[in-house]
Amino acid sequence: MAETRRRLRSSTVVLGGMGVLAAALSACGSDPDRRCVDRDSYDYINGYKIVADKNCTSSSGGSSVGKGRKKTGKTQRMDADWYYDAEVSGGYADYGTFSRSEAVDRGGFGCSGSGGG
C-alpha cells in the first residue's frame, strides 16, 4: 500500500512538472500581440495610428527597408510596420516596440529572442 502511494505522488509531481514545461514552451512559441501602425503618424499624446493589417505586408516586421511615403499624383504609400506589445487606445498604439524579438523577450519565461526580426 505504501508503495502505491509513493507511485501516485511521484506521478503527480511528474505530471505537474510537465504542465509547467508545456506552459513555458507554449509561451515561447506564441507570437506577441501586434498592431499594424503608420510609422510616420506618431503623436506625442496618442502614439502611432493603427492602420489595416493589409498595409503590413511582412509577417516578421521590424524593417522599413523599401518603405516610405511617396507622393505620386494623389496616391500616397504609408510607412506601415508591425508594432508589438503596445498599449492600445482609441485607434492608437503606444509604448510598444517594432522589434519582434524584443517583444518576445519582454514576455518573460526565458524565451530566446533569436527568432524573427
Beta strands, then each sheet from edge to edge (+ up, - down):
strand 1: 34-38
strand 2: 48-49
strand 3: 71-72
strand 4: 75-76
strand 5: 80-84
strand 6: 87-89
strand 7: 92-94
sheet 1: 1+ 5-
sheet 2: 2+ 7- 6+
sheet 3: 3+ 4-
end
